[in-house]
Amino acid sequence: MSITIKHYKAEFKKEIYPKVGLIALSTDQTIEGDFKNICKNLPLEIFVNRIHNQNPLTKENLQKMESDLQSVTNKILPGERLNAVAYGCTSGTIAIGENKIQKKILLSKPNCYVTNPITATIKAFKLMNIKKIALFTPYPDDVNKTILDYFASRNIVVTSFASLNLNLDSEFANVDPNYILELLSKIETKDAEALFISCTALSVLNILNQLESSIKKPVLSSNQTLIWDTIRSIGYKSPIKGYGKLLEK
């Protein structure tokens, strides 16, 4: 028995949305969900790949991600153009270096906009005229020192610093957001212009509004600033409510 296959002419999408590549750490349980929660109704598409990261969290282990950045980027829609690529690691960006990360990503995806949490945070600080911050991280102290040194190099004054002193990236997502809210509602912010919560794996996006109401100052987080910079880079300018003052700008 023979069957004749009938061919139809394909009709393609009339509207093609900007494409965003997200590089998430292999152990990060938070960043992908945060991107999707904010961007699910926006005119863009997000494509995710994971990069291997090693524990315990040390500067040396963070730096090991550099060698994989080009190949991981290349596997996000191979051969297709991306409008933006977001590398999702705050401490990793500082350990490797912003320029090195950008160069590695651009080798795979030329002409795309490249961002990361720390570059995005500095842009947000400039927009909001923030020069003095209270700082909170989940990191161990050797990584905390690199964060402090970085902010000092960018003329950002850290007026107070609190940390959970955890060594495993895989633990960060399991920290209770309600505990973080309670803890940071009491953090010393008198001399600060804002509070910055560092780490893409911490689940804090949904408590930013409450925290701002509690401390009466802007609160910024790694995922919030990264998402803000990413969507602004592709032309989305409308305010987004519910995730802190930054995304309302």
BAFI-3210 file (N, C-alpha, C; in Angstrom, 3 decimals, decimal comma, padded with zeros to 6 digits):
// residues 249
n [1|2|3|4|5|6|7|8|9|10|11|12|13|14|15|16|17|18|19|20|21|22|23|24|25|26|27|28|29|30|31|32|33|34|35|36|37|38|39|40|41|42|43|44|45|46|47|48|49|50|51|52|53|54|55|56|57|58|59|60|61|62|63|64|65|66|67|68|69|70|71|72|73|74|75|76|77|78|79|80|81|82|83|84|85|86|87|88|89|90|91|92|93|94|95|96|97|98|99|100|101|102|103|104|105|106|107|108|109|110|111|112|113|114|115|116|117|118|119|120|121|122|123|124|125|126|127|128|129|130|131|132|133|134|135|136|137|138|139|140|141|142|143|144|145|146|147|148|149|150|151|152|153|154|155|156|157|158|159|160|161|162|163|164|165|166|167|168|169|170|171|172|173|174|175|176|177|178|179|180|181|182|183|184|185|186|187|188|189|190|191|192|193|194|195|196|197|198|199|200|201|202|203|204|205|206|207|208|209|210|211|212|213|214|215|216|217|218|219|220|221|222|223|224|225|226|227|228|229|230|231|232|233|234|235|236|237|238|239|240|241|242|243|244|245|246|247|248|249]
n.u [000,846|000,605|001,207|000,379|002,060|000,856|001,835|002,082|002,218|004,300|003,355|004,770|005,579|004,283|005,187|008,211|009,744|012,245|015,163|016,482|019,316|020,044|022,495|022,746|023,911|024,850|023,913|022,046|018,903|017,055|017,258|016,285|013,531|012,870|013,405|011,479|009,090|008,896|009,134|007,212|004,928|005,911|007,102|009,171|011,537|012,947|015,859|017,579|020,726|022,942|025,805|028,627|029,460|031,651|031,728|033,346|032,222|034,491|036,873|038,673|037,352|035,142|036,376|036,968|034,858|035,210|036,500|034,514|032,586|032,326|031,612|029,256|027,596|027,464|025,821|023,284|020,625|022,156|023,881|021,960|020,978|021,176|019,525|020,277|022,491|022,556|024,646|024,458|025,675|026,763|029,011|030,719|031,092|032,597|034,860|035,901|035,896|034,402|034,920|036,243|034,238|032,358|033,835|034,210|031,559|030,778|032,363|030,937|028,367|028,258|027,757|025,588|023,849|025,516|025,226|025,432|024,982|026,444|027,436|024,976|023,920|025,588|024,880|022,226|022,598|023,749|021,635|019,787|021,155|022,777|025,243|026,115|025,813|024,053|025,010|024,237|024,961|025,088|027,563|030,803|033,561|035,958|035,081|033,341|035,189|036,148|033,908|033,600|036,019|035,564|033,353|034,550|036,406|034,727|033,923|031,811|030,441|030,371|028,340|027,414|027,637|026,397|026,308|025,511|027,425|027,749|028,989|028,295|026,955|024,651|023,096|022,040|019,552|017,780|017,478|015,184|012,895|011,227|012,621|014,854|013,604|012,731|015,216|016,608|014,988|015,792|018,369|021,282|020,880|021,093|023,061|023,129|022,136|020,707|019,809|021,620|021,200|023,131|023,572|022,416|021,116|019,694|016,439|014,751|013,307|010,525|010,151|011,040|009,482|008,120|010,297|011,391|009,342|009,606|012,235|012,281|013,781|015,361|015,618|017,749|018,431|020,427|019,180|017,014|018,226|019,631|017,599|016,188|018,154|018,503|015,938|015,522|017,542|016,620|014,667|012,317|010,483|008,462|007,015|007,307|005,507|005,723|008,154|010,089|011,430|013,191|012,425|010,185|010,983]
n.v [-001,199|002,134|005,442|008,741|011,609|014,642|017,903|021,001|024,546|026,243|028,513|031,202|032,709|035,943|037,882|038,244|037,768|039,402|037,508|036,093|034,890|032,939|032,212|029,964|028,874|025,479|024,529|026,353|027,070|029,046|031,362|030,915|030,549|033,061|034,782|033,803|034,280|037,104|037,758|036,369|037,418|039,275|040,782|038,845|036,120|033,515|031,602|028,979|027,872|025,759|026,184|024,492|024,539|024,529|023,204|023,513|026,972|029,088|031,629|030,610|028,336|029,553|030,957|028,952|028,614|030,210|029,010|027,486|029,173|030,110|027,790|026,981|029,175|029,003|026,829|027,703|028,007|027,273|028,816|030,744|034,177|035,958|038,445|039,352|038,251|036,914|036,436|034,478|034,917|036,442|036,574|035,036|036,633|038,737|037,324|036,253|038,432|041,210|042,079|039,878|037,932|039,088|039,094|036,323|035,432|036,947|035,822|033,610|034,582|037,051|040,593|040,654|041,906|041,920|041,012|040,940|040,127|041,951|044,056|045,009|045,806|047,949|049,746|050,172|051,369|053,784|054,908|055,323|056,959|055,950|055,608|054,645|051,686|049,141|045,793|042,442|038,994|035,449|034,302|032,702|034,057|034,500|034,871|036,969|039,007|039,550|040,710|043,020|044,334|044,770|046,587|048,730|049,425|050,522|052,794|052,600|052,830|050,622|050,449|048,756|045,220|042,021|038,453|035,046|033,152|030,693|027,745|026,195|026,416|025,132|025,205|027,724|028,376|027,162|028,620|030,102|032,413|033,976|034,036|035,482|037,917|038,679|038,853|040,824|042,986|044,027|044,782|046,884|049,932|052,632|054,510|053,986|054,279|052,458|048,951|046,132|042,900|040,248|037,605|035,254|032,911|033,115|033,207|035,821|037,649|037,972|039,163|041,719|044,092|044,119|044,308|046,781|048,426|047,959|048,844|051,334|052,170|051,850|048,508|046,296|043,424|040,660|039,102|040,731|043,158|042,125|041,094|043,463|045,008|043,361|043,237|045,913|046,334|045,203|046,863|047,041|049,108|049,636|050,117|047,647|046,249|045,176|044,034|045,585|048,975|049,524|048,113|049,484|051,711]
n.w [000,000|-000,912|000,180|-000,415|000,373|001,372|000,817|002,514|002,412|004,624|007,151|008,731|011,933|012,408|014,074|015,575|018,574|020,661|021,532|024,425|026,028|028,845|031,153|033,571|036,779|037,431|039,851|040,672|041,864|041,614|039,880|037,252|037,593|038,656|036,471|034,653|036,044|036,114|033,414|031,971|030,741|029,039|025,935|024,860|024,484|026,407|026,726|028,176|029,413|031,276|033,382|034,580|037,991|040,783|044,111|047,344|047,708|046,502|045,584|043,727|042,713|041,561|039,496|037,729|036,036|033,843|031,615|030,448|029,490|026,793|025,292|026,578|026,077|023,310|022,932|023,323|021,413|018,901|016,247|015,867|016,247|019,287|021,171|023,657|026,254|029,443|032,103|034,907|037,675|040,506|042,337|040,808|038,559|039,627|040,481|038,089|036,314|034,764|032,094|030,941|030,983|029,258|026,826|026,348|025,977|023,767|021,809|021,051|020,569|018,733|018,733|020,464|023,376|026,415|029,771|033,388|036,899|038,575|036,997|036,128|038,568|039,333|037,319|038,050|040,554|039,738|038,287|040,338|041,941|044,040|046,415|048,775|050,560|052,427|052,837|052,015|051,972|051,106|051,284|052,047|053,999|052,513|049,922|050,376|050,873|048,299|047,198|048,743|048,076|045,371|045,345|046,631|044,686|042,844|043,984|045,769|048,879|051,542|054,165|056,140|056,751|056,336|056,576|055,652|055,671|054,264|052,626|050,448|047,298|046,560|048,816|049,055|047,837|049,497|051,763|053,900|052,630|054,267|056,642|055,777|055,210|057,785|059,091|057,566|057,861|060,189|059,830|059,951|058,547|058,708|057,841|055,184|051,716|050,374|050,337|049,339|048,142|047,586|045,281|043,032|043,607|045,942|047,247|046,993|045,535|045,726|048,167|048,160|047,935|050,436|052,123|051,399|052,310|054,983|055,762|054,698|052,514|049,251|048,002|046,496|044,474|043,246|041,137|040,520|039,564|037,398|035,731|035,242|033,815|031,608|030,319|029,773|027,950|025,609|024,901|026,410|028,339|030,137|033,415|036,015|038,501|041,946|042,567|043,842|043,866|041,735|039,356|038,741|037,526]
ca.u [000,000|001,387|000,534|000,894|002,208|000,442|002,665|001,470|003,137|004,389|003,154|005,634|005,127|004,368|005,914|009,328|010,164|013,671|015,594|017,425|019,986|020,377|023,452|022,514|024,797|024,259|023,277|021,132|017,502|016,220|017,330|015,441|012,155|012,710|013,299|010,201|007,993|008,791|009,117|006,268|003,953|006,619|007,354|010,516|011,669|014,131|016,435|018,500|021,694|023,580|027,263|029,077|030,184|032,160|031,670|032,748|032,293|035,743|037,241|039,345|036,339|034,345|037,161|037,023|033,761|035,604|036,866|033,316|031,599|032,103|030,881|027,903|026,863|027,275|024,766|021,974|020,189|023,352|023,745|020,970|021,338|020,488|019,547|020,997|022,893|022,748|025,404|023,792|026,431|027,330|030,371|031,507|031,452|033,684|036,044|036,421|036,075|033,316|035,381|036,538|032,954|031,801|034,602|033,922|030,196|030,733|032,989|029,885|027,196|028,701|026,787|024,492|024,064|025,967|025,093|025,631|024,365|027,196|027,396|023,608|023,732|026,264|024,021|021,064|023,063|023,912|020,304|019,105|022,090|023,150|026,694|026,372|024,891|024,159|025,253|023,932|025,301|025,144|028,877|031,858|034,269|036,965|034,345|032,867|036,267|036,205|032,760|033,965|037,070|034,966|032,578|035,508|037,006|033,719|033,587|030,583|030,762|029,574|028,191|027,259|027,784|025,956|026,467|025,119|028,671|027,536|030,047|027,775|025,991|023,409|022,316|021,536|018,136|016,966|017,311|013,784|012,712|010,625|013,716|015,642|012,799|012,808|016,596|017,018|014,163|016,493|019,761|021,687|020,853|020,975|023,977|023,082|021,086|019,967|020,286|021,850|021,246|023,943|023,502|021,281|020,459|018,828|015,038|014,353|012,602|009,145|010,087|011,669|008,521|007,920|011,531|011,476|008,382|010,102|013,427|012,047|014,839|015,372|016,291|018,099|018,979|021,143|018,266|016,209|019,002|019,966|016,392|015,947|019,094|018,254|014,720|015,718|018,462|015,879|013,706|011,104|010,659|007,299|007,221|006,819|005,260|005,726|009,496|010,992|011,345|014,004|011,674|009,119|011,586]
ca.v [000,000|003,370|006,633|009,997|012,659|015,951|018,973|022,308|025,659|026,669|029,922|031,486|033,738|037,303|038,712|037,537|038,479|039,338|036,276|036,302|033,704|033,001|031,210|029,732|027,893|024,140|024,296|027,456|026,649|030,240|032,409|030,611|030,841|034,510|035,333|033,415|034,944|038,503|037,931|035,466|038,153|040,316|040,419|038,306|034,688|033,216|030,282|028,788|026,784|025,677|026,097|023,729|025,258|023,600|023,512|024,654|028,274|029,823|032,448|029,746|027,516|030,446|031,307|027,804|028,698|031,009|028,177|026,885|030,191|030,182|026,608|027,013|030,185|028,522|025,812|028,356|028,218|027,332|029,397|031,818|035,402|036,329|039,894|039,588|037,090|037,256|035,455|034,564|034,669|037,697|036,348|034,541|037,779|039,460|036,467|036,108|039,755|041,575|042,147|038,521|037,274|039,664|038,638|034,904|035,307|037,540|034,902|032,709|035,337|038,416|041,687|040,633|042,667|041,017|041,575|040,053|040,795|043,037|045,177|045,524|046,475|049,252|050,607|050,527|052,331|055,086|055,415|055,709|057,826|055,237|055,541|053,995|050,553|048,015|044,640|041,121|037,877|034,139|033,762|032,620|035,334|034,766|035,427|038,289|039,986|039,968|041,597|044,300|044,962|045,234|047,807|049,802|049,842|051,277|053,943|052,338|052,675|049,622|050,982|047,600|043,985|040,808|037,275|033,748|032,377|029,339|027,337|025,418|027,141|024,360|025,514|029,100|028,438|026,575|029,564|030,526|033,842|034,657|034,280|036,593|039,127|039,030|039,217|042,062|044,085|044,539|045,070|048,283|050,671|054,065|055,325|053,520|054,807|051,300|047,618|045,234|041,476|039,635|036,171|034,891|031,700|033,438|033,413|037,065|038,554|038,205|039,875|043,030|045,151|044,130|044,762|048,228|049,052|047,802|049,652|052,675|052,484|050,902|047,216|045,713|042,070|040,250|038,726|041,911|044,075|041,435|041,072|044,857|045,408|042,533|043,630|047,278|046,277|044,830|047,923|047,040|050,239|049,838|049,749|046,351|046,409|043,999|043,486|046,650|050,267|049,561|047,655|050,443|052,861]
ca.w [000,000|-000,973|000,694|-000,942|001,399|000,877|001,368|002,702|002,575|006,023|007,490|009,865|012,865|011,866|015,033|016,199|019,781|021,003|022,189|025,527|026,555|030,272|031,619|034,996|037,391|037,468|041,152|041,000|041,806|041,775|038,858|036,095|037,987|038,790|035,116|034,045|036,756|035,703|031,956|031,308|029,922|028,283|024,532|024,668|024,712|027,207|026,480|029,299|029,488|032,586|033,413|035,750|039,042|041,784|045,534|048,039|047,051|046,707|044,434|042,754|042,042|040,722|038,311|036,823|035,062|032,673|030,463|029,857|029,111|025,340|024,799|027,147|025,314|021,944|022,917|023,404|020,024|018,054|014,910|015,846|016,949|020,519|021,411|024,904|027,053|030,846|032,886|036,196|038,904|041,010|042,838|039,686|037,718|040,284|040,500|036,718|035,730|033,849|030,702|030,466|030,729|028,041|025,664|026,121|025,452|022,428|020,859|020,575|020,119|018,435|018,594|021,434|024,612|027,477|031,105|034,531|038,050|039,210|036,062|036,191|039,861|039,273|036,487|038,861|041,557|039,072|037,965|041,568|042,675|045,263|046,602|050,068|050,667|053,349|051,974|052,567|051,097|051,761|050,967|053,059|054,120|051,480|048,783|050,820|050,705|046,891|046,979|049,365|047,272|044,121|045,572|046,918|043,409|042,105|044,846|046,513|050,297|052,257|055,524|057,023|055,973|057,024|055,723|056,207|055,764|053,748|051,707|049,331|046,471|046,534|050,011|049,053|047,457|050,557|052,868|053,965|052,339|055,420|057,578|055,227|055,414|059,205|059,395|056,916|058,383|061,375|059,503|060,138|057,276|059,022|057,039|053,798|050,835|049,866|050,727|048,214|048,478|046,539|044,980|042,179|044,105|047,077|046,849|047,661|044,628|046,160|049,449|048,019|048,267|051,886|052,754|051,180|053,223|056,347|056,061|054,140|051,558|048,134|048,170|045,208|044,563|042,030|040,046|040,160|038,727|036,153|034,895|034,851|032,770|030,423|029,582|029,261|026,803|024,391|024,592|027,234|029,259|031,009|034,824|036,493|039,932|042,807|042,775|044,236|043,155|040,520|038,185|038,462|036,828]
c.u [000,880|000,537|001,204|000,925|001,839|001,257|001,885|002,556|003,120|004,107|003,913|005,063|005,298|005,162|006,976|009,813|011,678|013,985|016,688|018,007|020,343|021,338|023,302|023,526|024,087|023,527|022,246|019,682|016,526|016,142|016,388|013,975|011,888|012,574|011,922|009,022|007,804|008,543|008,022|005,261|004,595|006,913|008,804|010,482|012,979|014,568|017,607|019,478|022,403|025,094|027,687|029,817|030,527|031,952|032,888|032,943|033,582|036,016|037,840|038,338|035,443|035,073|037,210|035,901|034,169|035,842|035,653|032,349|031,300|031,270|029,451|027,039|026,520|026,131|023,373|021,566|021,395|023,054|022,733|021,448|020,519|020,582|020,335|021,378|023,193|023,484|024,968|024,613|027,121|028,778|031,280|031,957|032,632|034,969|036,711|036,768|035,010|033,749|035,661|035,249|032,333|032,510|034,304|032,539|030,109|031,453|031,962|028,701|027,597|027,516|025,591|024,856|024,423|025,825|025,322|025,127|025,134|027,263|026,021|023,357|024,395|025,455|022,805|021,436|023,194|022,568|019,621|019,978|022,448|024,668|027,093|025,335|025,131|024,189|024,940|024,269|025,137|026,559|029,771|032,753|035,337|036,304|033,790|033,928|036,359|035,059|033,066|034,991|036,497|034,211|033,494|036,127|036,040|033,202|032,199|030,968|029,809|029,519|027,958|027,221|027,340|026,012|025,967|026,310|028,475|028,592|029,555|026,713|024,635|022,522|021,575|020,031|017,222|016,832|015,899|013,652|012,099|011,656|014,575|014,910|012,888|014,195|016,947|016,140|014,844|017,940|020,048|021,769|020,859|021,832|023,965|021,960|020,220|020,564|020,464|022,004|021,938|023,721|022,230|020,513|019,555|017,422|014,483|013,498|011,220|009,018|010,629|010,720|008,310|009,129|011,717|010,518|008,897|011,259|013,345|013,162|014,773|016,127|016,514|018,672|019,604|020,195|017,420|016,981|019,347|018,774|016,083|016,860|018,838|017,047|014,816|016,595|017,744|014,728|012,443|011,274|009,518|007,609|006,637|006,701|005,354|007,085|010,517|010,922|012,089|013,193|010,475|009,643|011,684]
c.v [001,248|004,553|007,862|011,036|013,999|017,033|020,281|023,369|026,129|028,164|030,209|032,616|035,119|038,219|037,860|038,361|038,410|038,065|036,589|034,966|033,919|031,866|031,094|028,721|026,550|023,863|025,357|027,022|027,833|031,114|032,152|030,926|032,320|035,178|035,040|034,111|036,382|038,630|037,150|036,180|039,274|039,838|039,996|036,805|034,425|031,777|030,093|027,652|026,879|025,557|025,409|024,639|024,282|024,123|022,922|025,952|028,981|030,646|031,569|028,879|028,348|030,766|030,178|027,833|029,404|030,149|027,564|027,900|030,205|029,010|026,568|028,019|029,681|027,518|026,394|028,753|028,342|027,888|030,514|033,016|035,542|037,844|040,234|038,249|037,573|036,116|035,575|034,174|035,951|037,511|035,835|035,646|038,528|038,639|036,376|037,459|040,036|041,537|040,765|037,771|037,786|039,140|037,184|034,712|035,835|036,689|033,940|033,445|036,795|039,377|041,603|041,532|041,672|041,713|040,501|040,790|041,999|044,264|045,834|046,292|047,848|050,231|051,075|051,541|053,729|055,713|055,989|056,586|057,231|055,107|054,870|052,892|049,736|046,763|043,345|040,056|036,559|033,566|033,565|033,852|035,569|035,318|036,805|039,362|040,463|040,920|042,989|045,047|045,513|046,538|048,981|050,330|050,657|052,473|053,828|052,051|051,646|050,054|049,886|046,348|042,808|039,636|036,026|032,793|030,908|029,021|026,627|026,204|026,444|024,643|026,847|029,177|027,915|027,461|030,139|032,026|034,616|034,947|035,455|037,916|039,596|039,541|040,595|043,251|044,750|044,937|046,560|048,981|052,185|054,935|054,946|054,206|053,693|050,035|046,794|043,812|040,760|038,133|035,836|033,680|031,958|033,760|034,639|037,984|038,930|038,891|041,297|044,169|045,265|044,683|046,266|048,974|049,026|048,742|051,066|053,136|051,496|049,623|046,630|044,327|041,693|039,921|039,901|042,833|043,432|041,398|042,473|045,273|044,632|043,022|045,060|047,260|045,918|045,785|047,935|048,062|050,411|049,421|048,366|046,442|045,074|043,457|044,573|047,868|050,266|049,185|048,536|051,645|052,610]
c.w [000,000|-000,490|000,096|000,166|000,778|001,578|001,438|002,831|004,029|006,140|008,778|010,727|012,245|012,788|015,720|017,388|019,967|021,786|023,216|025,948|028,014|030,600|033,127|035,517|037,521|038,768|041,524|040,794|041,742|040,541|037,680|036,394|038,123|037,432|034,525|034,724|036,294|034,206|031,239|030,410|029,102|026,865|024,296|024,916|025,429|026,962|027,451|029,024|030,838|032,446|034,704|036,725|040,153|043,196|046,226|047,272|047,458|045,458|043,331|042,000|041,138|039,414|037,288|035,784|033,780|031,440|029,762|029,258|027,609|024,850|025,329|026,393|023,925|021,832|023,146|021,983|019,082|016,663|014,809|016,653|018,226|020,682|022,662|025,524|028,470|031,540|034,339|037,396|039,338|041,439|041,731|038,755|038,315|040,262|039,124|036,112|034,686|032,389|030,125|030,137|029,437|026,794|025,328|025,488|024,028|021,379|020,272|019,976|019,863|018,331|019,531|022,616|025,705|028,823|032,160|035,766|038,597|038,300|036,093|037,483|039,879|038,411|037,275|039,936|040,939|038,766|039,202|042,473|044,041|045,331|047,909|050,278|051,940|052,467|052,713|051,539|051,857|051,798|052,200|052,979|053,060|050,217|049,143|050,634|049,259|046,559|047,535|048,521|045,968|044,334|045,898|045,622|042,569|042,923|045,478|047,965|050,912|053,729|056,564|056,160|056,843|056,052|056,439|056,320|055,372|052,699|050,453|048,574|046,464|047,751|049,917|048,790|048,556|051,789|052,798|053,676|053,503|056,495|057,102|055,440|056,855|059,570|058,841|057,301|059,582|061,092|059,640|058,770|057,478|058,104|055,558|053,030|050,261|050,470|049,460|048,719|047,327|046,480|044,212|042,706|045,306|046,585|047,576|046,801|045,154|047,512|049,345|048,380|049,771|052,603|052,579|052,112|054,653|056,659|055,487|053,204|050,401|048,488|046,776|045,436|043,226|040,879|039,586|039,215|037,385|035,204|034,380|033,691|031,478|029,639|029,065|028,009|025,504|024,104|025,420|028,353|030,257|032,449|035,125|038,007|040,667|043,163|043,111|043,327|041,827|039,285|037,868|037,692|035,327]
res [m|s|i|t|i|k|h|y|k|a|e|f|k|k|e|i|y|p|k|v|g|l|i|a|l|s|t|d|q|t|i|e|g|d|f|k|n|i|c|k|n|l|p|l|e|i|f|v|n|r|i|h|n|q|n|p|l|t|k|e|n|l|q|k|m|e|s|d|l|q|s|v|t|n|k|i|l|p|g|e|r|l|n|a|v|a|y|g|c|t|s|g|t|i|a|i|g|e|n|k|i|q|k|k|i|l|l|s|k|p|n|c|y|v|t|n|p|i|t|a|t|i|k|a|f|k|l|m|n|i|k|k|i|a|l|f|t|p|y|p|d|d|v|n|k|t|i|l|d|y|f|a|s|r|n|i|v|v|t|s|f|a|s|l|n|l|n|l|d|s|e|f|a|n|v|d|p|n|y|i|l|e|l|l|s|k|i|e|t|k|d|a|e|a|l|f|i|s|c|t|a|l|s|v|l|n|i|l|n|q|l|e|s|s|i|k|k|p|v|l|s|s|n|q|t|l|i|w|d|t|i|r|s|i|g|y|k|s|p|i|k|g|y|g|k|l|l|e|k]
***
